[in-house]
Amino acid sequence: MKNFTLLLSLLTISTTLMAQEVVTDTTKVEPLEEVLVRAVRVKADSPITHSNIEKEELEPRNLGQDIPYMLNYLPSVVTTSDAGAGVGYTYIRVRGSDASRINVTLNGIPFNDAESQGTFFVNLPDFTSSVQSLQLQRGVGTSTNGSGAFGASLNVLTDAVSETSFGEIANSFGSYNTRKHTVKFSTGLLNDHFEIAGRLSTIKSDGYIDRARSDLKSYFLQAAFTDHNTLIKAITFGGREETYQAWYGIDAETLENDRTYNPAGMYTDSDGTVRFYDNEVDNYAQDHFQVLWNQRFNNQWSSNVAVNYTYGRGYFEQYKEDEDFAFYDFEPISIGVDSINSTDLIRRRWLDNDFYAINANVNYKDNTWDISTGAFFSLYDGDHFGEVIWARYASESEIRDRYYFGEGDKNEFTIFSKATWRLNDVWSVFGDLQGRFLSYTTSGLTSEKVPLAVDETYSFFNPKAGVSLKLSQEQQLYASYGRAHREPRRSDFEQGIFTAEKLDDIELGWRYVSEKLVINSNLFYMDYKDQLVLTGALDDVGAPIRATSGKSYRLGLEMDASIALSEALSLQPNVAISKNQNVDFVTSLDGALVNLGNTEISFSPSLIAANRLAYKPVESLELALLSKYVGTQYMGNTESPVSKLDAYFVNDLNITYTLKQLPWVREVLFSALLNNLFNTEYVSNGYYFTYDDDFSVPGTVTTVEGAGYYPQATFNFLIGATVKF
């Protein structure tokens, strides 16, 4: 209640400051929907490397796959999926950085989990259907809310207010018994000011991997008031996911002989028969509540206030064999002279968390200056606990007795000011200053029943600057520098890591825009200190383990283009070439610390390329061949052959056909997505581990290596139809 009262107080202060007389002006001004995300987005001519995707570009492929797959064909992007086909748990990497290092905001509010820093779009299934636009900034980017961007930042803007009423029914079906059903509506503007809109979705799939099923449900509801100078939205959205676990991976031999095998849930019954527990699932629900207020005072001044509450709760369930009584605080059972000290059991590990946030900023804009200043404040409270829900021998325990409990609290305050100064028609200068202050405390036990007592505070100063030079109507040069800091996440603290990371990012770019040709190119140099790189290993819940690499860097070239070859034929190629290095990397090998010199950073391919070849023979029909190449990468930082992931090249075919001017129907959009068209067997993700063997040869220590792989689906398809009223 204290936290809620504080949020209301801050909101009252902000709204009081903004309560001024509104000046009506007929001069062309920026739409209020865009003002909503002005503080965290950049414009087309800014000195920040970025890509934009609009709703119209998402629609043809929106057949059930998650948001990371919608971004798959952008520069430097690599995607993967536990279940193998883009439904369920999906992941994204940008410039070699995983989703926990990509800052994600929804309407300017952080989506990254405050403790794990991860982004789990599986908790918001079919969210693509409620997205107006996306902006992916690569590198440090501009200042945003939440954890620092160490590879990229992704800003998502949800549906705009619709002036006209509409209804949509979308259904899609495909391989592995995949199906998606969506109903969406808007009242349009009632009395020219009010709108109510919403969406309900359900997605189910059996998955490419054995038993990797998904049962996903989500909703989106928006009430809005708008006039010429005011936009107020009350939005609630969320989802519930139940996915059978598929994060264990398989070894090389199994990959060769049975690539869809899933060891999750495996146990041996009393007859010695190998079985699989049917409810080895991840079950999580997340609800978001946002109130957004955009106010335009005149053509120069505007403001934005946003308040958010997110409630998340859920568990993953496991069947465990021969578990020690003592770990679960069970008392031994004595039967005559015999004693029972272990049991088969089913346990659940829970997360239960609350996230409060308030964001306020003000913007001034004229022909020379564009200035934004704002602040962000958030509170997070997360509980971690475990329960035993069944045991073959339960001793004196009761159902759902907790065998561990831990708590994490995180508070964050951020203030920023950014400005673009247009010196003349040729030169413009960009500056961005951000101060970020946070505290994180924990108490209780980890899931391994190890005490975790953290009480840390961090203060970060993140300056950014850039310059743009307009060479002609078609050409622009830009250069930028950005600094970012990032605090450790909960699992890092469990590994004894307390040092924050630092990144200095330099970007040099050239843009060319004409009627039939658009080219974006940039060089980047990302210099890290104490970067937390993925070791390749996983913890006991499938989360990647990280280690500090000391000094490291990423140096690369990115290029993307849009080429109109004719009125019917177009190309959209992109390529990213990079060198990703740990400097003087030290590791333990055969019982001794060894300096391996410069090594490749894990999960960082040096070549990533993509292309979209589209052919539109008539206005209503489009065929698009989507191609993706990802070069060789290592799952560890030692360049061991055991940790190597082979390069792969995959092609998809996207076909869309639109019927219009039908009775009672505005239009019908038919879509087909033929994934992995040439049936390529490939692996896009995996894990790598080592351990010391000091038993085989007495007196010596030998490092033993191993790897696991997540095979992706061979040829599969999705087809669907969206009826718009």
N, C-alpha and C positions, 0 to 999 in steps of 0.2 A: 504494500500500500504506500509506503514511503517513496518507493521508486515511481509509482504512478503519480503521486502528488507532485513530485519534482518535475515530471514531464509536463503536467498540466500548468504548473507555474511558468516553466520556460515557454510554453506555447502562448500563454497569456501575455507575457512580456513581448514576444515576437509580434503577435497580432496587434498589440497596442501601438508598437512602433510603426506599424504599417497602416494604421487607421488614419489615412489622409484623404483629402478630397480627390476623387478620380477625375482626371482631365481627359476629355474625349478629343481625339484628333483623327482626322481622316487620312493622314499620311500612311503609306504602307508600312506595316510593322510586322515583327516576327510573330507567327502563330503561338498562342498560349501553350499548345501541346509541346512545342519545341522548347519553350521557356522552362518547362518542367524538368528537362535534363540538361539545360544550358551549363550548369555548374560542373558537370562531369563529362560533357562531350566537347568535341572540337569541330570547327567548320572545315569545309573542303580545302580552303587555302591556308590552313594553320600549319605551323612547322612541326606537326606531330604525325608520325606514321600511323595510318589507320585505314580501315575498310568499313563500308556501310552495307547493310542488307535491309531492304524494305519488305513489307508484308507480301507484295506481289511476287517477289523472288522466292519467298519461303513456301508459298502455297502449292506449287507443282510437286514438291517432294514431301509435303506434310501428310504422310500416310501412316504415322505411328512411331517413327524413329525419334530419338531424343534430340535436344537442341545441339549438343556437340556434333552430331551428324549433319545438322543443317549448316554448320560452319566448316565442314570437312574440306571444301575446295578453296578455302582462303589461303593466302601465303603462310608458310611455316607452320601449318596446322597438321597434327596427327591425331586420329581418333581411334578408339578401340572399345570393345564391349565384352563384358564377362560372358553373357549368353551367346555372343558371336554374331548377332544380327542387328544390333542397334536398338533393341528394346530391353528395358530393365536397367541395370547399372551400366552406364556408358561414361567414357572418360575422354578428356581432351588435353593435348599438350601444344603449347605455342612456343616456338624457339627453344624447344627442349624442356620447358617448364610445365609441370603438371598443374592440374586445376587448383590445388591448394596454394599455388603461387600466382594464380591469375585472379585479379580483383574483379568480382562480379557484383553489379548492382542492379536492382529492379526498381525502376523509377527513382534512381538515386539512392536507394536504401541498400546497404550491404546484404548480399545473399550468402557469402561465405560464412560457414559456421565459425563462431568466435573462437572456439577452443581448437578444433581440428584444422580450421582454415580451409576445409574442403568445400566443394560445391557439388551437391547431389541433386541433379535435375530429375532423378527418378522419383524424388519426393513431390515433383510438380509435373506429372505426366501430361502430355499433350499441351504443354504451356505454349508451344509454337502457335497454337490456334488463337491465343490471346495476345500475340506480340504485334505491335505496330512497326517497330524497327529495331535493329541491333547496330551497335558500333563496337568494333574490335580494334582497340589501340594496341599496337605492338611496342614492346619496350616498356619504359617507365610510364610514358604517356603523360597526361595532365593530372593534376591533383584530383583525387576522388575520395570517397568515404570508405572506411574500413581498412583492412590490411593492405600494405603496399604492393604494387604491381611489380613482380620480379620477372615476368615474361610477357605479360599482356594484361589489359583490363577490358572487360566486356560489360557494356552498358545496355540494358534492355529497357525499352519503353513499351508499356502495355497499350492496349487498344485505345485509339482516339475516340472522342465523342462523335457519334454518327448523327448527322443532321436529319437523315431519313430513316424510317423504320425498315427493318429487314429480319429475315429468319434464315437459318442455314441448317441443313441436315447433312452430315458427312459420314460415310461408311467406307471402310477399307478392309480388305482381306488379303492374306498372303501365306507364304511358306511357314511351316512349323505351327500351323493352326493360329496364325497371328490375325487379330482383328481389332479394329478401332471404330468406335461409334461416338459421334459428337453431335450435340444439339446446341445451337447458338442463336441469340436473338438480340435485337435492340428496338426500343420503342421509338427511336428517333427523338428529335427535340419536341417536347410537349410544351405548348405555350411559348415556343421559341427559346426556352431556357433549360428545361429539365430533360434528362435522359436516364433510362434504366436499361442496362445491358447485362447479359450473362452467358455462361457456357457450362455445360456438363459433358464430361468425357469418361469413357472407359476403354482401356486397352488390355488385351490378354494375348499371351503368346506362350507356346511350349518351349521356345528357344532352340537354337541349333545344338547347343550342348545338352547332353542327357539331363533331364529333369530340371533344366534351368528355366522353369516357368516364371511368368510374371502375371500378376493380377493388379492392375493399376486403375485408380479412380481419381478424378480431379474435378474442380469447380472454379468458376471465376464469376464474380458478381460486382457490378459497378453502378453506382448512382452518382449522377453528375449535375452540377448547375453551371451554366456558362452564359456570359454576355460578352460585349465587346472588350471588356477590361478585366473580367474575373472568370476564373475557372476553379471550381471546387469539386473534388472527386472523393468519394468514400468507396474504397475498394476492399473486397475480401477475396482471397483465393487460397487454394491449398490442394492437398491430395493425400491419398493413402496408398502405400505400395506394399505388396507382399511378393517377394521374389525368393525362389529357391536358391540357396547359396551355390555359387559357381566360381569362387575366387581361389580355389585350391590349385588349379592348373594341373598339368600332367607332365611327366618326364618325356625325354626324347624318344624312348622306345615305344611308349604308349602313343605318342604323337604320330609315329610312323604306322602303327598297327590299328589304333582305335582312337581317332582324333576327337571324337565327340564324348569320350569317357569322362565321367564326373565322379570323383571320389568322395564328394561331400555326403555326409550322412551314413557312411558305410559302417556297419558293425557286424559282429558274428553272434548268432543266436545260440541257445543252449545245445542245439543239435550240431553246431559247427558249420551251419550254413551262413554264407555271407549275404547280408541283407542291407537295404538302404532305408534309413528313417524317412518317412514320407513328409515330415514337417520341419525339415532342416532349413528354416526360412528366415529371411529378414523381413520384419514387419514394422513399418514406421509411418506415422502421420504427421503432417506439418500444415499449420494454418497461419496465414498472414492477414493482418488488418492494417490498412493504410488510409490516412486522410491527407490529401494533397490540396494545397491552396496556392494558386498562382494569381498574382495581382499585377496589372499593368497600370501605373499611375499616369503616364503620358508616353510619348514616343521614345523617351530616353530612359525612364526609370521603370523597373519591374522587380518583383520579388517572388520568392517561392518558400513555402513552409510545408514540411512533411513530417507526419508523426506515424510511427510504425510499432506494431506489436506482433511478434512471431512466437507461436507455441508449437514446440516439437516434442514428440514422445514416441517411443517404440523400442523394439528389442530385436535381437537375433537369437534363434533357438537352436540348441545343439543336443544331439544324443552323444553321451560320453561313456566309454567303457572303463571298468575297473578303476574308478576314481577313489582316491584316498579319503576316508572319513574325516581325517583331521583337517583337510583343506576346507571342508564345508561345515566345520564345527559340529560334526556328528560324533556322538559317543559310541565307542565300540559295543557290539552286541555279543553277549556271551551266551552260548548254547552248550551247556555242560562244560567240558574242558576246552571246547573250541571257541574261538573268537572271530567275529566278522569285522574286518577293518576296511573293506572296500566294497563298492557297489557300482552297477550301471545306473545311470540317471539321465534325466533331461533337464537342462538348465536354460535360463534366459538371462541375457545381459542387457540391461536397460539403459536408455538415455532419456532424460526428462528435463527439458530446458525452456527457459523464457528469455526472450530478447526484446528489449525496449530501445527505441531510437527516435531522435528528433533531429531534424535537419532544417536550417534556415539560411537563406542567402538573398542578397540584393544585387541587382545588375544595373549599371549605367552604360548607355550606348549612344554615340553620335557618329558623325562622319569620320572622326579622328580616333576616338577612344572607345574601347569595349572593356569594361571593368566589372568583375564579379568578386564579391567578398561574402564569406559565409562561415558557418560553424556547424559542427556535428557532435552529438553526444549520444552515447549508448551505454546500456547496462545489460549484462548477461549473467544468468544464473543457471548452472547446469548440474544435474544430479546423475551420478553413475552408480548403478547397483546391480547385483546379481541375485537371482532367485532359483531355487530348485523346485520344479513343478511336478516331478515324479522321480522316484528312486525304487529300485528293486528291494533294497534294504534301507529303510528311512530312519532307523534308530528312533530317537525321541523327537525328531524334527516335525514341523508343521508345513503344510503346503505353502509355497512362496515365502518361506523364511529367507531373509537376506543373508548371504554369506560374505558379502563385502559391500561397502558404501563409500563413495567419495564425492566431493563437491568441488566445483570450480566457479569462480566469480571473476568477471572481467569488466572493467569500466574503461571507457575511451572518450577522450575529448579531442576534437580536431578543429583547427581554425585555418583558413586559407584566404589568400587574396591573389587574384590573377588578372592580368591586363594585356590587351593588344593595342599597340599604338601605331596607327597608320601615319607614317611620316609624310608620305605622298602617294601617288599612284603606283610607285615602283617598290618602295621599301615599307615593311612593317616589322615591328619588334614585339616579341611576346615575353612576358615575365610571369612567374608563378611561385609564390612562397607558401609553404604549408608547415604548420607545427602540429605534431601528433603526440599526444600524451596518454599513456595507458597504464593500468595496473592489473595484475593477475594474481589471484591467490587460490590455493587449493588446500583441501584438508581430506582426511580419511585415507582410504586404501585404493590402489589400482585394482584392475581385474585379476592381477596375479597376487593380490593381497600384500602388496608392498606399500608401506607408508609413503605418501606423496605430499610433502608440505612445501609449497611454493609461495613466496611473497615477494614479487618482483614488480618494479616500476620501470618504465622506459619513456624517454623523451627524445623525439626525433625531429630534426629540422630538414625539410626536403625542398631545396630550391630547384627551380627549373627555368630555362631561358631558351629563346629561339629567335630566329630572324628569317624573314621571307623576302625573296627578291623576284619581282615579276619581270621576266625577260621580254615577254610579248603577250599578246592576248591569249596565246596557246601555252606558253611555257612559264614554269616557275621553279626556282631553286629554293631550298630551305635547309637550315641547319638548326639543331637543337641539342641541348644538354639537360639531363634530368638526374636527380639523385633520389634514391628510395632506400628506406630501412624497413626491416621486417623482423618482428619478434618471433621467438620460438613458439611452436604449438605444444599442446599438452603432451603428445607422444615424445617430443624432443626433450621436454623436462624429465620425462620418465627415463630417458637415456642419459640424463645428466648434462644436457646442453642448455646453457643459460645465455650464451652470447648472441646478440642480434646480428643479422646480416646487413651488409651495406652494398649498394649497387650504384655505380656511375655509368650512365648510358649516354652515348653520343650518336646522333643520327644525322646523316647528310642525304638529302633527297632531291630528285628532279621529277617534275610532273609535266605531262603534255596532254592537252585536251583539245580535240577538234571534233568536227561533226561525226567522222567515221573512225577515229582512232583516239583511244585514251591509254596513256602509259603512266604508271607509277613505278618509280625505282628509288631504292634507298640503300645506303651502306649503314651498318650499325656496328658499334663496338660497345659491349657491355662488360664492364670491369667489376668483378665481385671481390669482396673481402668477407671471409668466413661464410661462404655460400654453403647452405645445407643441401648437399647433393644426395640423390637416392643411392643407397648402397646396392640396391637390387633385391635385398631381403625384405620379407614381410613379417609383421608381428602376428600374434595369435588371433587377431581378428581380420587379417588380410590387408591391413594398412601398411604402406611402404615405410621402411625404416630409413632415416636420414643420418648423415654424418657430416661434420664440418670439413670442408676441403681446403681451408686456408685461402690461398689466392687462386682465382680462376677467371676465365674470360670467355666471351662469345664474340666472334668477329664474322660478319657475313654480308651478303648482298641479297636483296629481295627485289623481284620485279613482277609486276602483274600488268595485264593489258586487256583492253576490250577493242576488238577489231571487227568492223562491219565489212565483210568481204563483198556482200551484195545486199539487196533488200531482204533476201531470204536466208542468207548464210552469215553466221558470225562466229568468232572465236573469242574465248576468254582464258588465255593461258597465264600461268604464274610459275615462278621458280624461286627457290631459296637455297643458296649455297653458303655454307657456314663452316667455321672451324671453332670447335667447342673444347676447351682445354682446362684441365686441372694443372696448376703449375707446381712442380716439385711435390708430386703426390706421394705421401707416406702411408704405407699400409703394413699390416702384420702378415708375414709369409713364412711358413715353416718355423714358427716360434720366434721370429725376430722382426724388428721394424726395418722396413726396406724403403728407400727412396726410389720410386720408379721413374722419376723425372716428370716430363709432361705426358699426361694421359688424356684420352677422350672422356668427356663428361658423360655419365650414364644417360641413356635414353635420348640422345642428341644426334640424330642422323645428319650427316654433312650435306645431303642433297634431298630436297623435297620438291616435287613438282606436281602440277595439276593442270587440267584443261577442261573447258566446256565448249564443245563444238555443237552449235545449234543450227537446225535447219527448219525453216518455217515456210513450207510450200504454199499454204493459204493462211489467212488470218486466224482461223480457228484451230489450226493444228501445228504443234511444234514437237520435233524430235531432238533430243539433246543427249550426246554421248559425253559422259563424265568420266574423266581419267585421273588416276592418282598414282604417283610413284613415291615411295619412301625408301631411302637408301639404307645401307647397313648401319646398324647401331649396336651398342653394347649395353647390357643390362647392369653392369657394374662399372667401376672406375679403374680397373687394372688392365683393361684390354685383353682379358683372358679369352681364348677361343671358346671356352665353355659358356661364357656370358654373351655370345654373339647372337644377334637376331638378323636373319637374312633380309635383304632388300625384297620388296614386293611391288608389283604393278597390277592394279585392279581397275576394271572398267565397269561403269553402270550405264544403263540406258533409261532415260526419263522421257515418257511420252505423255503429252497432254492434248486433250481435244475439248473445245468449248462449244456448247449449243446455246444459242441465244434466241430471243423473241419467241419463246414458247408460251402457250396458254397457261396462265396462273403461275408461271415460273419465270423469274428474271433471267436465270441462266443455270446450266448444268455443266460442271467441270469434271471431266473424266481424266484420271491420272493413272499411270502405270510406272512402276520403278522396278527395272530388272537389274538386280544387284549382282556384282561379280559375274558379269556376262560370260566370261570365258572359263568359268569354273576353276579359278586359281586356288590352290591350297596354300594358304599363307598364315603367318602368325604376326600380329601387330603389337603384342605385349607379352610380358613374362616376368620372371623373377630369377635372381641369382643369389646363391648363398655359399658361405664357406664355414668350415669348422676345423678345429685343431684335433688331429688324431695322435695321441701320445701313448697308444697301447700296442699298435701293430709292431713297432720296432722299439724295444726298451731303450730309454735314454734319448730318444729323438722325438721331435714334433713335426708332423707332416700336415700341411694344409690340404684339406679335402674340399673339392668344389662340386656344386650341383646346380641344376637349373630347372625351372618349370616354365610351361608355355600355355598361352591362351589362344588356341586356334580360332580363326574366324570362319564364318560361314562360306561355303562354296556357293554355287549359283542359287539364288533365291529371288522371290518376287513379292511385290505388294501392288495391288490394284484397288482403286477407289473411285467414288463419285461423290461430289458435293453439289447438293441442290440448293440454290439460292432463291429466296422468295422476295 
